[in-house]
């Protein structure tokens, strides 16, 4: 009999203590004292009066005006806890990024313009607008003038579905919206050449893609050092580009953004040079230079001249920034704890050819998994071989890269 009465006491005490802990943040000082007194009375009650003490504790507890959280409050508590855990996992392990530009194309696609007939996916361009946005990550960029003359006099920031957009304001005050920021719209539309359009003339056509969305895995870089050939996201803190034509020195973040994604081409202690659009590397301790594709097989596709790959160019046609010496054929040794980062799309990549090597502390993580949109690149990053067509003839590539310095 004594066993069962003690068990009843322990059960009631357990429930009371659990409730006390759960409601602690909402209890007034007076309620805390009364709650603690009920627990103490039950705890100190002699064995023969346990049943009476349990009944009295329940009665006294029912008489307390405890704050009521309710189901919604409890649900919100759960959401907050789950959110904090998810945010912690995101920060520690997997971080989502969106590719903003074409600097890693065709390995990864950034924001780019393309025509429906130049896309390998048979469903592309044939779905209603919102489904086209959600499935293929593309927005319609068609704009054809009506029956009267059209003159565009102003461009303003706007939105177009899931996309950033640009509003084209006509001389009559009418407003048209195209996907992409002002620079991107100027790149893919006829606005780069003129602002006046005759009746029936097209201002732009085709589609603009949001770019690939991927997870960056952040843990393995702390377990093993970055390797040649890895596709890596890094920040641009402390990195600069040297201008020419009187521009002067500029922080890379101001020139192109805070996060970049490139392929790691050379390690600390390596000596590099680009000659005739071929990257040569002399690893630390080696006597001779080797072609980069002979040091790591992942670079073979970049020099395949297939599917959009075209090697590493000495520079691209960029008038504003000065090339680093190694990009012009001179030898450059990578400093300790720094890495050489180059874009796969050498024609349109602001990379170490301009801002030099990147410190280890700037590296964020390895590009791991493309989760959006639904394209041939969906899945593990950098797993695909190039399309078996000469560069420049590949289906599904951007008809005009929406270029940025990244």
C-alpha positions as CSV (number, residue, x, y, z in Angstrom):
1,X,0.0,0.0,0.0
2,X,2.8,2.4,0.9
3,X,4.4,1.7,-2.6
4,X,1.3,2.9,-4.4
5,X,0.8,6.0,-2.3
6,X,4.4,7.0,-2.9
7,X,4.0,6.4,-6.6
8,X,0.9,8.7,-6.6
9,X,2.9,11.4,-4.8
10,X,5.8,11.1,-7.4
11,X,3.5,11.3,-10.3
12,X,1.7,14.4,-9.0
13,X,5.0,16.0,-8.1
14,X,6.4,15.3,-11.6
15,X,3.3,16.9,-13.2
16,X,3.5,20.0,-10.9
17,X,7.2,20.5,-11.5
18,X,6.8,20.1,-15.3
19,X,4.0,22.7,-15.3
20,X,6.0,25.0,-13.1
21,X,8.9,24.9,-15.5
22,X,6.7,25.4,-18.6
23,X,4.9,28.4,-17.2
24,X,7.9,30.0,-15.4
25,X,8.3,32.9,-17.9
26,X,4.6,33.9,-17.5
27,X,4.2,33.6,-13.7
28,X,4.2,36.6,-11.4
29,X,6.4,36.5,-8.4
30,X,3.4,35.8,-6.1
31,X,2.3,32.9,-8.3
32,X,5.7,31.4,-8.3
33,X,5.8,31.5,-4.5
34,X,2.4,29.9,-4.3
35,X,3.3,27.2,-6.9
36,X,6.5,26.4,-5.0
37,X,4.5,26.1,-1.7
38,X,2.1,23.6,-3.2
39,X,5.0,21.5,-4.4
40,X,6.7,21.7,-1.0
41,X,3.6,20.8,0.9
42,X,3.0,17.7,-1.2
43,X,6.7,16.7,-1.0
44,X,6.7,17.0,2.8
45,X,3.4,15.3,3.5
46,X,3.6,12.1,5.7
47,X,2.8,8.8,4.0
48,X,-0.6,8.4,5.7
49,X,-1.7,11.8,4.4
50,X,-0.4,11.5,0.8
51,X,-3.9,11.0,-0.7
52,X,-5.2,14.0,1.1
53,X,-2.1,16.1,0.1
54,X,-2.5,15.1,-3.6
55,X,-6.2,16.0,-3.6
56,X,-5.4,19.4,-1.9
57,X,-2.6,20.2,-4.4
58,X,-5.0,19.6,-7.3
59,X,-7.7,21.8,-5.7
60,X,-5.2,24.6,-5.0
61,X,-3.7,24.3,-8.4
62,X,-7.1,24.7,-10.0
63,X,-7.7,27.8,-7.9
64,X,-4.6,29.5,-9.2
65,X,-5.2,32.1,-12.0
66,X,-2.4,30.7,-14.2
67,X,-1.8,32.4,-17.6
68,X,-3.2,30.3,-20.4
69,X,-1.0,29.8,-23.5
70,X,-3.6,28.0,-25.6
71,X,-3.0,25.9,-28.6
72,X,-1.9,28.8,-30.8
73,X,0.7,29.8,-28.3
74,X,2.0,26.3,-28.0
75,X,2.1,25.9,-31.8
76,X,4.1,29.2,-32.1
77,X,6.5,27.9,-29.4
78,X,7.0,24.8,-31.5
79,X,7.5,26.8,-34.7
80,X,10.1,29.1,-33.1
81,X,12.1,26.1,-31.7
82,X,12.0,24.3,-35.1
83,X,12.9,27.5,-36.9
84,X,15.9,28.1,-34.6
85,X,17.1,24.6,-35.1
86,X,16.7,24.9,-38.9
87,X,18.4,28.2,-38.9
88,X,21.3,26.8,-36.9
89,X,21.6,23.8,-39.3
90,X,21.5,26.3,-42.3
91,X,24.3,28.4,-40.8
92,X,26.4,25.4,-39.8
93,X,25.9,22.9,-42.5
94,X,24.0,23.9,-45.6
95,X,23.4,27.4,-46.9
96,X,21.2,28.2,-49.9
97,X,22.6,30.5,-52.6
98,X,21.4,31.8,-56.0
99,X,23.8,32.0,-58.9
100,X,23.5,35.7,-59.9
101,X,25.5,35.7,-63.2
102,X,26.9,33.5,-66.0
103,X,30.5,33.4,-64.7
104,X,30.3,29.6,-64.1
105,X,28.3,28.7,-67.1
106,X,27.7,26.0,-68.3
107,X,28.5,24.3,-65.0
108,X,26.0,26.6,-63.3
109,X,23.7,29.1,-64.8
110,X,23.1,32.6,-63.5
111,X,20.6,35.1,-64.6
112,X,20.5,34.8,-68.4
113,X,18.4,35.4,-71.4
114,X,17.3,32.7,-73.9
115,X,14.9,32.1,-76.7
116,X,12.2,29.4,-76.6
117,X,13.4,27.7,-79.7
118,X,17.0,27.5,-78.3
119,X,16.0,25.5,-75.3
120,X,16.4,21.7,-75.1
121,X,13.4,21.2,-72.7
122,X,10.3,20.5,-74.7
123,X,8.0,22.0,-72.1
124,X,9.9,25.3,-71.9
125,X,7.8,28.3,-72.9
126,X,4.6,26.4,-73.2
127,X,3.2,26.7,-69.7
128,X,1.1,29.5,-68.1
129,X,3.2,32.3,-66.7
130,X,3.1,31.3,-63.0
131,X,4.0,27.6,-63.8
132,X,6.7,28.7,-66.1
133,X,8.1,30.8,-63.2
134,X,7.8,28.0,-60.7
135,X,9.0,25.0,-62.7
136,X,11.6,26.5,-65.1
137,X,12.5,29.6,-63.1
138,X,11.9,31.8,-66.1
139,X,9.9,34.9,-66.8
140,X,8.5,36.0,-70.2
141,X,10.5,38.9,-71.6
142,X,8.4,39.5,-74.7
143,X,7.5,43.1,-75.4
144,X,6.1,44.2,-78.8
145,X,5.0,47.8,-79.6
146,X,1.4,48.4,-80.5
147,X,-0.1,50.4,-83.4
148,X,1.5,53.7,-82.5
149,X,5.1,55.0,-82.1
150,X,6.7,54.2,-78.8
151,X,9.4,56.1,-77.1
152,X,10.9,54.9,-73.8
153,X,12.0,57.9,-71.7
154,X,12.7,56.4,-68.3
155,X,13.6,53.1,-66.5
156,X,12.5,52.4,-62.9
157,X,12.9,49.5,-60.5
158,X,9.8,47.2,-60.4
159,X,8.9,43.6,-59.8
160,X,7.7,40.9,-62.2
161,X,6.3,37.8,-60.5
162,X,9.2,36.1,-58.7
163,X,11.7,38.3,-60.4
164,X,13.2,41.7,-59.9
165,X,12.0,43.8,-62.8
166,X,12.4,47.1,-64.6
167,X,9.6,49.4,-65.6
168,X,9.9,51.0,-69.0
169,X,8.1,54.4,-68.9
170,X,6.9,55.7,-72.3
171,X,6.6,59.3,-73.4
172,X,2.9,59.0,-72.9
173,X,3.2,57.8,-69.4
174,X,2.4,54.1,-70.1
175,X,4.3,51.5,-68.1
176,X,5.8,48.2,-69.3
177,X,7.6,45.8,-67.1
178,X,10.4,43.4,-68.1
179,X,12.3,40.9,-65.9
180,X,15.8,41.8,-64.6
181,X,17.4,44.9,-63.3
182,X,18.1,47.9,-65.5
183,X,21.5,46.8,-66.6
184,X,20.2,43.3,-67.5
185,X,17.2,44.7,-69.5
186,X,19.6,47.0,-71.4
187,X,21.7,43.9,-72.2
188,X,19.0,41.6,-73.7
189,X,16.6,44.1,-75.2
190,X,16.9,46.5,-78.1
191,X,17.1,49.4,-75.6
192,X,20.9,49.0,-75.7
193,X,20.7,50.4,-79.3
194,X,17.7,52.8,-79.3
195,X,14.7,54.2,-77.3
196,X,12.3,54.8,-80.2
197,X,10.2,51.9,-81.7
198,X,7.9,51.9,-84.7
199,X,4.4,50.3,-84.6
200,X,4.7,46.5,-84.4
201,X,8.4,46.5,-83.6
202,X,9.7,44.2,-80.9
203,X,11.4,45.8,-77.9
204,X,12.5,42.4,-76.5
205,X,11.6,38.7,-76.8
206,X,12.4,35.4,-75.2
207,X,12.8,34.6,-71.5
208,X,14.9,35.6,-68.6
209,X,16.0,32.9,-66.1
210,X,16.3,33.4,-62.3
211,X,19.5,31.4,-62.3
212,X,20.4,28.1,-60.5
213,X,19.6,27.8,-56.7
214,X,21.9,25.5,-54.8
215,X,23.0,24.4,-51.3
216,X,26.5,25.1,-50.2
217,X,28.0,22.6,-47.9
218,X,30.1,24.2,-45.2
219,X,31.4,21.4,-43.0
220,X,33.8,19.4,-45.1
221,X,36.2,22.4,-45.5
222,X,36.9,22.3,-41.8
223,X,37.6,18.5,-42.0
224,X,39.8,18.6,-45.1
225,X,41.5,21.4,-47.0
226,X,40.0,22.8,-50.2
227,X,41.1,20.9,-53.3
228,X,42.0,21.9,-56.8
229,X,38.9,21.7,-58.9
230,X,36.4,22.3,-56.1
231,X,33.5,24.7,-56.9
232,X,33.5,27.1,-53.9
233,X,31.5,30.1,-52.7
234,X,33.5,32.8,-51.0
235,X,33.0,36.4,-49.8
236,X,34.9,39.4,-51.1
237,X,36.0,41.1,-47.9
238,X,39.4,42.7,-48.3
239,X,39.5,42.0,-52.0
240,X,40.1,44.8,-54.5
241,X,40.2,45.4,-58.3
242,X,42.5,47.9,-59.9
243,X,40.8,50.2,-62.3
244,X,42.3,51.8,-65.4
245,X,41.5,54.9,-67.4
246,X,41.6,56.9,-64.2
247,X,39.1,54.8,-62.2
248,X,41.5,53.9,-59.4
249,X,41.2,51.0,-56.9
250,X,37.8,49.7,-55.9
251,X,36.5,47.2,-53.3
252,X,35.4,44.0,-55.1
253,X,32.1,44.1,-53.2
254,X,31.3,47.5,-54.8
255,X,32.3,46.2,-58.2
256,X,30.3,43.0,-58.2
257,X,28.8,41.8,-54.9
258,X,29.6,40.2,-51.6
259,X,29.4,36.5,-52.5
260,X,31.2,35.0,-55.5
261,X,31.2,31.4,-56.8
262,X,34.3,30.1,-58.7
263,X,36.4,27.0,-59.3
264,X,39.5,26.6,-57.2
265,X,42.4,26.4,-59.7
266,X,45.6,26.8,-57.7
267,X,46.7,26.1,-54.1
268,X,49.1,27.9,-51.7
269,X,52.6,27.8,-53.0
270,X,51.6,27.0,-56.6
271,X,53.0,29.2,-59.4
272,X,50.6,30.1,-62.2
273,X,50.5,31.8,-65.6
274,X,48.1,32.0,-68.5
275,X,49.7,31.8,-72.0
276,X,47.6,31.6,-75.2
277,X,44.4,31.1,-73.1
278,X,45.8,28.1,-71.3
279,X,46.3,28.0,-67.6
280,X,49.7,26.5,-66.5
281,X,50.5,25.6,-62.9
282,X,53.7,24.6,-61.3
283,X,52.7,23.0,-58.0
284,X,54.7,23.8,-54.9
285,X,58.0,21.8,-55.0
286,X,57.7,20.9,-58.7
287,X,60.2,21.8,-61.3
288,X,58.0,22.2,-64.4
289,X,54.7,23.8,-65.3
290,X,51.8,21.5,-66.2
291,X,48.5,22.3,-67.9
292,X,45.8,22.6,-65.4
293,X,43.8,19.8,-67.0
294,X,46.7,17.4,-66.5
295,X,46.7,18.1,-62.8
296,X,43.0,17.6,-62.2
297,X,40.6,15.8,-64.5
298,X,37.8,18.2,-63.6
299,X,39.4,20.8,-65.8
300,X,39.3,18.6,-68.9
301,X,35.8,19.6,-69.7
302,X,36.7,23.3,-69.4
303,X,39.3,22.8,-72.2
304,X,37.0,20.5,-74.2
305,X,35.7,23.4,-76.4
306,X,32.3,21.6,-76.1
307,X,28.9,22.6,-74.7
308,X,29.9,26.2,-73.9
309,X,33.4,25.5,-72.3
310,X,36.3,27.5,-73.8
311,X,39.3,27.3,-71.5
312,X,40.8,30.1,-69.4
313,X,41.3,33.3,-71.4
314,X,44.1,35.8,-70.8
315,X,41.3,38.3,-70.1
316,X,37.9,39.2,-71.3
317,X,36.8,42.4,-73.0
318,X,36.4,44.5,-69.9
319,X,37.6,48.1,-70.2
320,X,37.3,49.2,-66.6
321,X,39.6,46.9,-64.7
322,X,43.3,46.0,-64.9
323,X,44.3,42.3,-65.4
324,X,46.6,40.6,-62.9
325,X,50.0,39.9,-64.1
326,X,49.6,36.1,-64.3
327,X,46.6,36.5,-66.7
328,X,49.0,38.3,-69.1
329,X,51.5,35.4,-69.1
330,X,53.7,36.4,-66.2
331,X,54.5,34.0,-63.3
332,X,52.6,34.5,-60.0
333,X,53.1,32.4,-56.8
334,X,50.0,31.9,-54.7
335,X,50.7,33.2,-51.1
336,X,50.4,31.0,-48.1
337,X,46.8,30.3,-47.1
338,X,45.4,31.7,-50.3
339,X,43.8,30.2,-53.4
340,X,43.4,31.0,-57.1
341,X,39.7,31.2,-58.0
342,X,38.6,31.2,-61.7
343,X,35.2,31.1,-63.4
344,X,34.3,28.3,-65.8
345,X,32.9,30.9,-68.2
346,X,36.1,32.8,-68.7
347,X,34.6,35.2,-71.2
348,X,32.3,36.6,-68.6
349,X,33.9,36.1,-65.2
350,X,35.4,38.7,-62.8
351,X,37.8,36.3,-61.0
352,X,41.4,36.0,-59.8
353,X,42.6,37.3,-63.1
354,X,41.5,40.7,-61.8
355,X,41.4,40.6,-58.0
356,X,44.2,38.1,-57.3
357,X,44.2,35.2,-54.9
358,X,41.6,34.7,-52.2
359,X,42.4,34.2,-48.5
360,X,41.3,31.0,-46.8
361,X,39.2,32.9,-44.3
362,X,37.0,34.2,-47.1
363,X,35.9,30.7,-48.2
364,X,32.3,29.8,-47.3
365,X,31.9,26.2,-48.5
366,X,31.7,23.8,-51.4
367,X,28.8,24.1,-53.9
368,X,26.9,20.8,-53.3
369,X,23.4,20.4,-54.8
370,X,21.2,22.4,-57.3
371,X,17.6,22.3,-56.0
372,X,16.0,24.7,-58.4
373,X,14.9,25.2,-61.2
374,X,14.0,21.9,-63.0
375,X,16.8,21.5,-65.6
376,X,19.5,19.0,-66.5
377,X,21.7,20.6,-63.8
378,X,19.2,19.6,-61.0
379,X,21.2,17.5,-58.5
380,X,24.8,17.3,-57.5
381,X,26.9,20.2,-58.6
382,X,29.6,19.6,-61.3
383,X,28.6,16.0,-62.1
384,X,27.7,16.6,-65.8
385,X,29.9,16.1,-68.8
386,X,29.7,18.9,-71.4
387,X,27.1,18.6,-74.2
388,X,28.7,16.9,-77.2
389,X,28.4,19.9,-79.5
390,X,31.0,22.5,-80.3
391,X,30.9,25.6,-78.0
392,X,28.6,28.1,-79.5
393,X,26.1,25.6,-80.9
394,X,24.8,24.1,-77.7
395,X,21.0,24.0,-77.1
396,X,19.7,25.6,-73.9
397,X,22.6,28.0,-73.4
398,X,22.0,31.7,-73.0
399,X,21.5,33.4,-76.3
400,X,23.0,36.4,-74.6
401,X,24.6,36.2,-71.2
402,X,23.1,38.8,-68.8
403,X,26.6,39.8,-67.9
404,X,27.9,40.9,-64.6
405,X,31.3,41.3,-63.1
406,X,30.8,38.2,-61.0
